[in-house]
């Protein structure tokens, strides 16, 4: 089962306030996750603006800005963008799918897609990664957060909000390499209390010219 960006946006509209109340500070209690986000921010901040694509209520956009990044967010959920704009006035938040963000090719120093590619149909992920590659400047960085599949294949699962897929780290890393990225680091961790699945993070770079 797959969903269009519009369907995903509508699904998140219905839970936006609850999501914001549960998750806007939760990442601060995840030291491994936070370490990857902080490393990404430090690597990306001097290369150009940083896009938080699938930004939800904007908490990670704001965190990246606290690290010195010129960060902005985008999300398909109008309600998430409403919450983000109210919580972080003066910060750019676009109501747009990840592939339709208004940035020139090669303009970004970083792209953060934190548990947002999980809602992209498997067959569309190569095109999504190609869009990220196109947006990034040479030397720019990409950080992906996702749920891990240990089967060797992408696996659909009940995300409870919108149709989603768990990804094997090796398979997703191979796709990023095929797109033209160079892998920098990866993290696979066991689920914390109240988490149902293993978590994966993949940090990659668009090679400098």
MIDO-614975 format. One record per residue (C-alpha): y, z, x negated; residue number from 1; residue in one letter. Coordinates in Angstrom, 3 decimals, padded with zeros to 6 digits, always signed. Layout:
<ketors>
<c2: Y&c3: Z&c1: X&resi: NUM&resn: A>;
...
</ketors>
This chain:
<ketors>
<c2: +000.000&c3: +000.000&c1: +000.000&resi: 1&resn: X>;
<c2: +003.442&c3: -000.904&c1: -001.321&resi: 2&resn: X>;
<c2: +007.001&c3: -000.496&c1: -000.110&resi: 3&resn: X>;
<c2: +010.202&c3: -002.439&c1: -000.561&resi: 4&resn: X>;
<c2: +013.223&c3: -000.780&c1: -002.220&resi: 5&resn: X>;
<c2: +014.822&c3: -000.539&c1: +001.228&resi: 6&resn: X>;
<c2: +011.766&c3: +001.273&c1: +002.612&resi: 7&resn: X>;
<c2: +011.749&c3: +003.628&c1: -000.371&resi: 8&resn: X>;
<c2: +015.435&c3: +004.324&c1: +000.127&resi: 9&resn: X>;
<c2: +014.906&c3: +005.129&c1: +003.794&resi: 10&resn: X>;
<c2: +012.016&c3: +007.453&c1: +002.942&resi: 11&resn: X>;
<c2: +014.151&c3: +009.391&c1: +000.468&resi: 12&resn: X>;
<c2: +017.077&c3: +009.495&c1: +002.891&resi: 13&resn: X>;
<c2: +014.899&c3: +011.598&c1: +005.187&resi: 14&resn: X>;
<c2: +014.221&c3: +014.262&c1: +002.511&resi: 15&resn: X>;
<c2: +017.393&c3: +014.040&c1: +000.406&resi: 16&resn: X>;
<c2: +018.760&c3: +017.514&c1: +001.131&resi: 17&resn: X>;
<c2: +015.384&c3: +019.187&c1: +000.617&resi: 18&resn: X>;
<c2: +014.759&c3: +017.210&c1: -002.578&resi: 19&resn: X>;
<c2: +018.143&c3: +018.191&c1: -003.972&resi: 20&resn: X>;
<c2: +017.529&c3: +021.869&c1: -003.207&resi: 21&resn: X>;
<c2: +014.132&c3: +021.841&c1: -004.916&resi: 22&resn: X>;
<c2: +014.620&c3: +019.687&c1: -007.993&resi: 23&resn: X>;
<c2: +018.209&c3: +019.678&c1: -009.243&resi: 24&resn: X>;
<c2: +017.541&c3: +022.456&c1: -011.770&resi: 25&resn: X>;
<c2: +013.732&c3: +022.359&c1: -011.990&resi: 26&resn: X>;
<c2: +013.767&c3: +020.176&c1: -015.125&resi: 27&resn: X>;
<c2: +015.458&c3: +023.006&c1: -017.033&resi: 28&resn: X>;
<c2: +012.230&c3: +025.008&c1: -016.726&resi: 29&resn: X>;
<c2: +010.130&c3: +022.174&c1: -018.224&resi: 30&resn: X>;
<c2: +010.695&c3: +022.434&c1: -021.994&resi: 31&resn: X>;
<c2: +008.605&c3: +019.391&c1: -022.944&resi: 32&resn: X>;
<c2: +010.256&c3: +017.182&c1: -020.322&resi: 33&resn: X>;
<c2: +013.677&c3: +018.485&c1: -021.298&resi: 34&resn: X>;
<c2: +012.956&c3: +017.817&c1: -024.953&resi: 35&resn: X>;
<c2: +012.223&c3: +014.154&c1: -024.228&resi: 36&resn: X>;
<c2: +015.343&c3: +013.791&c1: -022.079&resi: 37&resn: X>;
<c2: +017.500&c3: +015.432&c1: -024.747&resi: 38&resn: X>;
<c2: +016.048&c3: +013.241&c1: -027.490&resi: 39&resn: X>;
<c2: +016.699&c3: +010.142&c1: -025.389&resi: 40&resn: X>;
<c2: +020.283&c3: +011.226&c1: -024.721&resi: 41&resn: X>;
<c2: +021.022&c3: +011.791&c1: -028.390&resi: 42&resn: X>;
<c2: +019.509&c3: +008.439&c1: -029.350&resi: 43&resn: X>;
<c2: +021.253&c3: +006.459&c1: -026.607&resi: 44&resn: X>;
<c2: +024.716&c3: +007.980&c1: -026.434&resi: 45&resn: X>;
<c2: +026.278&c3: +006.112&c1: -029.351&resi: 46&resn: X>;
<c2: +024.912&c3: +002.695&c1: -028.380&resi: 47&resn: X>;
<c2: +026.779&c3: +002.297&c1: -025.075&resi: 48&resn: X>;
<c2: +026.772&c3: +003.539&c1: -021.481&resi: 49&resn: X>;
<c2: +023.579&c3: +005.108&c1: -020.152&resi: 50&resn: X>;
<c2: +022.154&c3: +004.256&c1: -016.730&resi: 51&resn: X>;
<c2: +020.078&c3: +006.807&c1: -014.807&resi: 52&resn: X>;
<c2: +018.188&c3: +004.435&c1: -012.509&resi: 53&resn: X>;
<c2: +016.624&c3: +006.137&c1: -009.535&resi: 54&resn: X>;
<c2: +019.035&c3: +009.008&c1: -010.120&resi: 55&resn: X>;
<c2: +018.367&c3: +010.913&c1: -006.907&resi: 56&resn: X>;
<c2: +020.961&c3: +013.690&c1: -006.461&resi: 57&resn: X>;
<c2: +022.451&c3: +013.008&c1: -009.889&resi: 58&resn: X>;
<c2: +021.261&c3: +016.087&c1: -011.769&resi: 59&resn: X>;
<c2: +019.961&c3: +014.183&c1: -014.773&resi: 60&resn: X>;
<c2: +023.016&c3: +011.921&c1: -014.810&resi: 61&resn: X>;
<c2: +025.143&c3: +015.051&c1: -015.128&resi: 62&resn: X>;
<c2: +022.845&c3: +016.473&c1: -017.815&resi: 63&resn: X>;
<c2: +023.114&c3: +013.285&c1: -019.854&resi: 64&resn: X>;
<c2: +026.892&c3: +013.503&c1: -019.610&resi: 65&resn: X>;
<c2: +026.704&c3: +017.064&c1: -020.934&resi: 66&resn: X>;
<c2: +024.922&c3: +015.602&c1: -023.983&resi: 67&resn: X>;
<c2: +027.848&c3: +013.268&c1: -024.642&resi: 68&resn: X>;
<c2: +026.502&c3: +010.178&c1: -022.880&resi: 69&resn: X>;
<c2: +028.749&c3: +007.922&c1: -020.823&resi: 70&resn: X>;
<c2: +026.183&c3: +008.151&c1: -018.038&resi: 71&resn: X>;
<c2: +026.184&c3: +006.814&c1: -014.491&resi: 72&resn: X>;
<c2: +023.535&c3: +006.748&c1: -011.781&resi: 73&resn: X>;
<c2: +022.073&c3: +004.381&c1: -009.212&resi: 74&resn: X>;
<c2: +019.607&c3: +004.904&c1: -006.386&resi: 75&resn: X>;
<c2: +018.289&c3: +003.031&c1: -003.340&resi: 76&resn: X>;
<c2: +018.779&c3: +006.108&c1: -001.142&resi: 77&resn: X>;
<c2: +022.226&c3: +006.258&c1: +000.430&resi: 78&resn: X>;
<c2: +021.762&c3: +009.961&c1: +001.154&resi: 79&resn: X>;
<c2: +020.867&c3: +010.729&c1: -002.472&resi: 80&resn: X>;
<c2: +024.013&c3: +008.904&c1: -003.593&resi: 81&resn: X>;
<c2: +026.089&c3: +010.852&c1: -001.057&resi: 82&resn: X>;
<c2: +024.765&c3: +014.134&c1: -002.467&resi: 83&resn: X>;
<c2: +025.277&c3: +012.985&c1: -006.068&resi: 84&resn: X>;
<c2: +028.877&c3: +011.935&c1: -005.468&resi: 85&resn: X>;
<c2: +029.674&c3: +015.223&c1: -003.732&resi: 86&resn: X>;
<c2: +028.056&c3: +017.303&c1: -006.485&resi: 87&resn: X>;
<c2: +029.561&c3: +015.334&c1: -009.385&resi: 88&resn: X>;
<c2: +032.971&c3: +013.947&c1: -008.372&resi: 89&resn: X>;
<c2: +034.428&c3: +011.413&c1: -010.745&resi: 90&resn: X>;
<c2: +031.007&c3: +010.219&c1: -011.943&resi: 91&resn: X>;
<c2: +029.899&c3: +006.692&c1: -011.055&resi: 92&resn: X>;
<c2: +026.981&c3: +006.533&c1: -008.629&resi: 93&resn: X>;
<c2: +025.899&c3: +003.163&c1: -007.220&resi: 94&resn: X>;
<c2: +023.869&c3: +002.651&c1: -004.063&resi: 95&resn: X>;
<c2: +021.648&c3: -000.123&c1: -005.433&resi: 96&resn: X>;
<c2: +018.065&c3: -000.969&c1: -006.438&resi: 97&resn: X>;
<c2: +017.318&c3: -000.572&c1: -010.129&resi: 98&resn: X>;
<c2: +017.263&c3: -004.333&c1: -010.746&resi: 99&resn: X>;
<c2: +020.600&c3: -004.924&c1: -008.995&resi: 100&resn: X>;
<c2: +022.864&c3: -002.497&c1: -010.843&resi: 101&resn: X>;
<c2: +026.172&c3: -004.129&c1: -011.719&resi: 102&resn: X>;
<c2: +026.119&c3: -004.155&c1: -015.534&resi: 103&resn: X>;
<c2: +026.476&c3: -007.099&c1: -017.928&resi: 104&resn: X>;
<c2: +023.424&c3: -008.155&c1: -019.887&resi: 105&resn: X>;
<c2: +023.138&c3: -006.236&c1: -023.150&resi: 106&resn: X>;
<c2: +025.726&c3: -003.644&c1: -022.142&resi: 107&resn: X>;
<c2: +023.747&c3: -000.394&c1: -021.991&resi: 108&resn: X>;
<c2: +022.879&c3: +002.051&c1: -024.735&resi: 109&resn: X>;
<c2: +020.161&c3: +003.636&c1: -022.620&resi: 110&resn: X>;
<c2: +018.137&c3: +003.356&c1: -019.408&resi: 111&resn: X>;
<c2: +016.507&c3: +006.439&c1: -017.925&resi: 112&resn: X>;
<c2: +013.929&c3: +005.741&c1: -015.212&resi: 113&resn: X>;
<c2: +012.656&c3: +009.241&c1: -014.494&resi: 114&resn: X>;
<c2: +009.785&c3: +009.028&c1: -012.000&resi: 115&resn: X>;
<c2: +011.457&c3: +006.026&c1: -010.351&resi: 116&resn: X>;
<c2: +009.197&c3: +003.185&c1: -011.501&resi: 117&resn: X>;
<c2: +006.328&c3: +004.930&c1: -009.686&resi: 118&resn: X>;
<c2: +007.506&c3: +003.415&c1: -006.390&resi: 119&resn: X>;
<c2: +007.587&c3: -000.145&c1: -007.765&resi: 120&resn: X>;
<c2: +004.523&c3: -002.219&c1: -006.807&resi: 121&resn: X>;
<c2: +002.258&c3: -002.661&c1: -009.828&resi: 122&resn: X>;
<c2: +002.720&c3: -006.435&c1: -009.871&resi: 123&resn: X>;
<c2: +006.518&c3: -006.014&c1: -010.010&resi: 124&resn: X>;
<c2: +006.631&c3: -003.566&c1: -012.926&resi: 125&resn: X>;
<c2: +006.700&c3: -006.267&c1: -015.651&resi: 126&resn: X>;
<c2: +009.775&c3: -007.785&c1: -013.991&resi: 127&resn: X>;
<c2: +011.385&c3: -004.360&c1: -013.726&resi: 128&resn: X>;
<c2: +010.819&c3: -003.690&c1: -017.431&resi: 129&resn: X>;
<c2: +012.265&c3: -007.118&c1: -018.215&resi: 130&resn: X>;
<c2: +015.381&c3: -006.178&c1: -016.224&resi: 131&resn: X>;
<c2: +015.730&c3: -002.969&c1: -018.240&resi: 132&resn: X>;
<c2: +015.340&c3: -004.956&c1: -021.471&resi: 133&resn: X>;
<c2: +018.011&c3: -007.410&c1: -020.338&resi: 134&resn: X>;
<c2: +020.468&c3: -004.625&c1: -019.497&resi: 135&resn: X>;
<c2: +020.069&c3: -002.863&c1: -022.848&resi: 136&resn: X>;
<c2: +022.026&c3: -003.628&c1: -025.989&resi: 137&resn: X>;
<c2: +020.013&c3: -004.238&c1: -029.164&resi: 138&resn: X>;
<c2: +019.080&c3: -000.784&c1: -030.419&resi: 139&resn: X>;
<c2: +019.284&c3: +000.681&c1: -026.911&resi: 140&resn: X>;
<c2: +016.619&c3: +003.098&c1: -025.656&resi: 141&resn: X>;
<c2: +014.448&c3: +003.351&c1: -022.553&resi: 142&resn: X>;
<c2: +012.825&c3: +006.548&c1: -021.270&resi: 143&resn: X>;
<c2: +010.213&c3: +006.378&c1: -018.520&resi: 144&resn: X>;
<c2: +008.855&c3: +009.375&c1: -016.626&resi: 145&resn: X>;
<c2: +005.743&c3: +008.906&c1: -014.483&resi: 146&resn: X>;
<c2: +002.516&c3: +010.434&c1: -013.198&resi: 147&resn: X>;
<c2: -000.517&c3: +009.742&c1: -015.381&resi: 148&resn: X>;
<c2: -003.729&c3: +007.983&c1: -014.407&resi: 149&resn: X>;
<c2: -006.717&c3: +008.718&c1: -016.637&resi: 150&resn: X>;
<c2: -008.849&c3: +005.905&c1: -015.206&resi: 151&resn: X>;
<c2: -007.463&c3: +003.142&c1: -017.423&resi: 152&resn: X>;
<c2: -005.913&c3: +001.417&c1: -014.405&resi: 153&resn: X>;
<c2: -002.860&c3: +002.055&c1: -012.226&resi: 154&resn: X>;
<c2: -003.898&c3: +004.203&c1: -009.262&resi: 155&resn: X>;
<c2: -002.087&c3: +004.541&c1: -005.918&resi: 156&resn: X>;
<c2: -001.698&c3: +008.100&c1: -004.674&resi: 157&resn: X>;
<c2: -000.197&c3: +010.137&c1: -001.870&resi: 158&resn: X>;
<c2: +003.297&c3: +010.922&c1: -003.140&resi: 159&resn: X>;
<c2: +004.234&c3: +012.410&c1: +000.271&resi: 160&resn: X>;
<c2: +007.615&c3: +010.606&c1: +000.340&resi: 161&resn: X>;
<c2: +006.922&c3: +006.934&c1: -000.422&resi: 162&resn: X>;
<c2: +003.991&c3: +004.831&c1: -001.694&resi: 163&resn: X>;
<c2: +003.539&c3: +005.437&c1: -005.404&resi: 164&resn: X>;
<c2: +001.336&c3: +004.693&c1: -008.398&resi: 165&resn: X>;
<c2: +000.033&c3: +006.747&c1: -011.305&resi: 166&resn: X>;
<c2: -000.011&c3: +004.858&c1: -014.605&resi: 167&resn: X>;
<c2: -002.233&c3: +005.072&c1: -017.702&resi: 168&resn: X>;
<c2: +000.068&c3: +005.663&c1: -020.674&resi: 169&resn: X>;
<c2: -001.663&c3: +002.991&c1: -022.756&resi: 170&resn: X>;
<c2: -001.273&c3: +000.371&c1: -020.022&resi: 171&resn: X>;
<c2: +002.398&c3: +001.131&c1: -019.430&resi: 172&resn: X>;
<c2: +003.076&c3: +001.216&c1: -023.177&resi: 173&resn: X>;
<c2: +001.390&c3: -002.173&c1: -023.533&resi: 174&resn: X>;
<c2: +003.624&c3: -003.625&c1: -020.816&resi: 175&resn: X>;
<c2: +006.760&c3: -002.325&c1: -022.528&resi: 176&resn: X>;
<c2: +005.608&c3: -003.847&c1: -025.814&resi: 177&resn: X>;
<c2: +004.900&c3: -007.182&c1: -024.128&resi: 178&resn: X>;
<c2: +008.414&c3: -007.064&c1: -022.685&resi: 179&resn: X>;
<c2: +009.907&c3: -006.765&c1: -026.171&resi: 180&resn: X>;
<c2: +010.300&c3: -003.014&c1: -026.601&resi: 181&resn: X>;
<c2: +009.133&c3: -000.970&c1: -029.567&resi: 182&resn: X>;
<c2: +007.428&c3: +002.309&c1: -028.677&resi: 183&resn: X>;
<c2: +009.110&c3: +005.361&c1: -030.244&resi: 184&resn: X>;
<c2: +007.243&c3: +008.307&c1: -028.716&resi: 185&resn: X>;
<c2: +004.986&c3: +009.309&c1: -025.858&resi: 186&resn: X>;
<c2: +004.117&c3: +012.574&c1: -024.139&resi: 187&resn: X>;
<c2: +001.196&c3: +013.430&c1: -021.876&resi: 188&resn: X>;
<c2: +001.101&c3: +016.929&c1: -020.485&resi: 189&resn: X>;
<c2: -001.045&c3: +018.899&c1: -018.117&resi: 190&resn: X>;
<c2: +000.356&c3: +019.669&c1: -014.669&resi: 191&resn: X>;
<c2: +002.401&c3: +022.827&c1: -014.361&resi: 192&resn: X>;
<c2: +001.915&c3: +025.247&c1: -011.495&resi: 193&resn: X>;
<c2: +002.518&c3: +023.448&c1: -008.177&resi: 194&resn: X>;
<c2: +002.162&c3: +020.017&c1: -009.837&resi: 195&resn: X>;
<c2: -000.801&c3: +017.922&c1: -008.733&resi: 196&resn: X>;
<c2: -001.054&c3: +015.392&c1: -011.566&resi: 197&resn: X>;
<c2: -000.700&c3: +015.020&c1: -015.314&resi: 198&resn: X>;
<c2: +002.751&c3: +013.880&c1: -016.389&resi: 199&resn: X>;
<c2: +003.651&c3: +011.079&c1: -018.793&resi: 200&resn: X>;
<c2: +006.820&c3: +010.158&c1: -020.666&resi: 201&resn: X>;
<c2: +007.332&c3: +007.029&c1: -022.732&resi: 202&resn: X>;
<c2: +010.303&c3: +006.458&c1: -025.052&resi: 203&resn: X>;
<c2: +010.927&c3: +002.925&c1: -026.320&resi: 204&resn: X>;
<c2: +013.652&c3: +000.958&c1: -028.047&resi: 205&resn: X>;
<c2: +014.982&c3: -002.586&c1: -027.748&resi: 206&resn: X>;
<c2: +014.885&c3: -003.694&c1: -031.380&resi: 207&resn: X>;
<c2: +018.205&c3: -004.191&c1: -033.148&resi: 208&resn: X>;
<c2: +019.125&c3: -007.745&c1: -034.001&resi: 209&resn: X>;
</ketors>
